[in-house]
C-alpha cells in the first residue's frame, strides 16, 4: 500500500499545478476557493497525496480543518462546496487514502471526516459510510445555441427568456460594489423565504477578491429595481452557477431565466464546455424540476463520512437543521442587519 504524505496547498505550488492538470479538478479545488474559505471562516486547508516533498504531485485529496465548539472538530472536503472529487488517478489508490484518513480520525479525535465526491468513493473501511445525497445538474454546452434553446422547456424557460426581452429587463454583469449590493439585497429576500440564514457578506467580498475576473455577478433590473441575480465562477472549461436569488414578486418577468441564458451564451462564446448548475437537496422537487427544464443532465452526489460513531448517530447529525430552525424562528421579524449578523455567527460552524 502506498505511503500518504501531507502538504499545505497555500505553501506548496504543486497543488495549484495539480489542479490545473488534473481532468477531474473543479473550481472547488482551486487555491482561490481555499483562500476565500480561510479568509472568511478561518478554515485551514490540508491535502493528502502519495507524492513526497520535492517530487511531482500526481494526486491529492484536499480538506479544510473545521474547529467549532458547537459542531465539533472535523475535516471536510470541502466546506460550502457542492462537490470536491478526490484527484486520484486510479480507484486502486482509494484504500491507501482511506487508511490514512482513518488514522487521522483516531489520532486527532475528530468527530468525522467528510468527502464530497462526484464519482462513488469506494473506500475499504468499516468507518466510511454514505450520508447525504443530492441531485447534481450539468448542461453540455457543446451543441449550438439554437439546439440549447430548443432543449429548454418551452413555457417556463423559452417563453420567459423572450418575455424578459419584451419587458425591457436590463442585465448587468461585473464585480462592482453596486452589483454586489443588488445581489445581497436579493440574497436576503431569498434566504428569508427559505428560512435559512444568509452567508456573511464578507464571504462574497472575499470570493470577488480571490477569483477576480473568474467571478461574475449577473443582475436583472426592471425599472432600476433588481429582480434576480446569479453569481458564477469559472474554472477551465466549466462555468459554475454557485448562487441564485430573486424577488418572487417579479418572477413572471423571467429575470432568472434570462440571466441563466445569458450566462450560457457567454460561456459557449468563450469556448466553455459545461455549465454546472450545482447540487439540489433530494427533497427539493421544485428546484430539481427547474434545472431539468434547462435540458440539464442529472446525476446523484453521495457524500461519505468516516466516523467512529454508530450509523444511527451519523444519520441524526446530517445537514444543518439546527441552524435552519434558528433562522426560521427569527427570519420573519428581525431587521436585515440582525438577520445578517445571525448568519455570520452561524456559518463557520455549519461548513
N, C-alpha and C positions, 0 to 999 in steps of 0.2 A: 504494500500500500504506500502511496506517495506521501512525502512529508509536506505539511502545510505550514506556510510562513505568514506572518502578519506584516502589513505595510500601512502607512499613512497616506491616503490619496492626496492630501494637501502638500505633503513634503516630497513625495516620490513622483517624479514626472512620468514614470512608466504607466501610472494609472490612466492619465489623460490619453496617452498613446494607445493603450489597450482599448479604451472606449472608442477612439477614432477608428481603430482597425477591426474590432470585433463585429461580425454581422448581426449579432443579436443585442447589441447595445441600444439603449434608448436615452431620451433626454434625462431620465431619472438617474442615470449612471454618471452624468457629467459633473465635473468639478463645480460648474456654476450652480447646479441644483444643490450639491452638498454645501457650498458656501452660503447659499440663501438659508438653508436649514440651520447651519451653525450660527449665522448672524442673528437670526430671528429667535431661535429656541435654545441655542447653546448646545445642540447635539454635536458630539464629536464622532467623525467617521473613522472606520477601520475596515480594511479589506483583507480577506483571506486568499492566498494564492499558493500555487505549487512551485513558484519560481523564487529562489533565494535572492537576497540583495545582490545587485550587480549583474544579474542575468536578465535576459529579455523576459518581459512579463507575458505569459502565454494564456493565463486565465485569471479569474478573480470573482469573488463574491463579496459585495460591499454592504456594510451595515452602519447604522448610527447607534451610539450608546445613548439610551434614554434613562435619565436618573430622575425619578419622581417619588416624592414622599406620599403621593396619593395612589399612583398606579404601579409603583414598583420599579425595580431596575431590570432592564431588558435590552436586547439587541433587536433591531428591526431593519429589514431590508426592503424598502426604506420608508421612513415616516412620510405620510401625506402623499405617497406615490401610488398611482393606480396599479403599477406593476414594476417589478425590478428583476428581470431574468438573470439567474446566475450565468456569468460569462464563462462557461466551460466549453471545452472542445469535444467532450465525449461524456455520455452518461456513465461510463465506467469510472469517471473521476468522482462521482457524487458520493460514494461511500467514504472516501478519504475526507471530504469536506464535512460530511455528516458526523463522522467520528471526532474531528477537531472541534466542531461546534458543540457536541455533547460534552466534551471535556471542558470547554469554556463554560457551559451551563452549570456544571457542578463546581468547578474551581471558583467561579465568581459569584456563585449562589444567586443566579439570575432567576427571575420569575418565569421567563420564557425567552426563546429566540424565534423570531418570525421571518419567514421568507415569502415573497410575493411574486412567484414565477408566472411566466406566460405559458410555458410548457409544464406538464406534470413533473414534480420533483420527486424522484423515486428513491428517497433516502432509505438505507437499510438499517434502521434503528427503531426500536420499540417506542422511543420517546418522541418520534416525529409523526404528527397526526394532522390531517386536514382540519381546517377550521371554517373560515368564511368562504363563500362562493359568490361570484359576481358575473354578470353578463358583460362582455367586452366587445365593443364595436369598432370596426375599421372600414374605411372606404378605400377601395383601389382606385387611384387617380389615373390609371393607365388609359382608360377609354377617352375619346374626345369629349368636349364639353356637351355637345348635343346628346350623346349617349348618357352621360352622367345626369343630365337634366331629365332625360326620359326615364331613367331608373328611379327618380324621386316620385313619391306619392302625388297624384295629380291635384287633389283638392287641398291637402294640408301642407304641401311643400311648393309645388309648381305655381299654383294659383296665389299662394301667399307671397311668393317672391315677386310675382307680377303685380300684385296689389301694392306692395311696398313701393314699387316704381310709380304707380299711379297716384299714390298718396303723397309722393314727393319726399319720402324719408331721405334724410341726409346721413350718409355713413362716413365716419371719420376713423382714421387709423393712425396709431402712433404710440408714444410713451410719455406724453406731456402730463403735467400735473392736472391740467383741466380734464383730460380724458380719464385719468385715474380718479378724479373727483366724481365724474359721471358714473364710472364703473362702480365705485364704492357706494354711491347712493343707491344704485340698483341692487348691489350685493346685499346691503342691509335690508332692503324690502324683501328680497328673495329668502334670506335666511330667517327673517321673522315668519314669513309664510310657511316655511318648512319646520319651524320650531327648533332650529339648530343655531348655536352661537356663531357669530361671524369670525373669520380668521382675523388676526391682528392686521391693521393697515400696514404696519412695518413689514409684514411678510411680502406684500405686493411691491413695496418700495425696494426691498432687498432683491426680489426677483428681477425687477427692472434694472437695478444696478448691476447684478451679476450676469444677466443674459444679454444686455444691450440690445442690438437690433434683431436678435433671435427671438425676442418677445414683442408681441403686438397686442395692444388693446384696441378692440373694434367696438364702436358705439354707434347705434342708430338713433337719430334725433327726429322728432316730429314737432315742428314749430319751436325749435330750440330746446325741447323737453327730451331728455334721454329716456328711451323706451325699452332698449335692450342692449346688452353688451356681452362680448365674449373675450377671453384672454387666451392667446395661443402661444405656444412655444415650438421652435423649430430645431430639429436635430437631424443632420444628414439629409435623408430623403423623406423625412416624416414631419408632418405638421400635427401637433397635439393640441386639441381643444381642452384646456385644463379647467377653465371656469366659464360658466354661462349664467347670466342673470337677467331678469326683466321685470317690468312693471306690468302685471297682468291686465290692468285697465286698458292697455294699448295692444294686447296680443293679437287682436283682429287685424292689425295693420301689417303684420308679417315682419316685424323688426328682427326677431331672432332668426327666422328663415333666411332673410336677405343677408344677414351677417355670415351665416354658415356658407351660403352660396358664394359670396364674395371671397371668403377665405379659400374655398375650393378652387375658384377661378384663379386666384393669385398663386396658390400652391402649384397648380398644374402649369401655369405660365412659367414659374420658376423651376420647373423640372422635377418637382417632388412627386413621389410615387404613392404615398399613403397619407390619409387623413385619419388620425387616431382620435376617436370620439370618447375614449376613456371607459371607465367602468360604470356600471349601474347596479344598485342593490337588486338582488334577485327578486325581491318582492315589489319593486317599483315598476309595475306593469306600464304605467303611463310613459315614463322616461325610456323604457326599453322600446316601446312602440314608436316613440318619436324618432329614435335612432334607426330603427328598422325602416322607417319610411324614407330615409335617405338612400336606401339601397345598400346599406352597410352590411358587411358580413359579421355575424355574431358568433362568438365562441364563449367559453367559460374560463374564468380565472378561479383557481383554487389556491387559497393561501394555506400555508402549513406552519405549524409551530412545533418546536422541540421544547418539551416541558416535562418535569418530573411529576407534575400534578396529575391526578387521575383524569380521564377523558371527560367525565361529567363536569368537573370543575373548570376545565378549559372551555367547554361549551358555554358555561354560565358567565364567563368573562369576555365573550366576544363583543366587539364593537365598542361604542361609547354611549351606551344607553343612559348612564347616569348623567352625562353632560347634556344629552337631549332632554332629559326630564327637567333639569335645571333651566335650560333655555325655554322650554315650553311653559314653565311656570312663570317666568319673568317677561317673556317676549311681548305679550300684549300690552303691558303698561309702562315699561321703563323707557326713558328717552334714549335716543340713538347713542349718545356718549356713554351712558352706563351700559347699554347693551354691548357696545364695542369693548368696553373695559372687561366685561364678563368673559367675552371671547378671548381676549388677550391673556386673561388669567388662566383659562382652562386649557387652551390648545396645546401648550407644551407638555401637558400631562396625558393628552389623548394619543398623539402620534399615529 
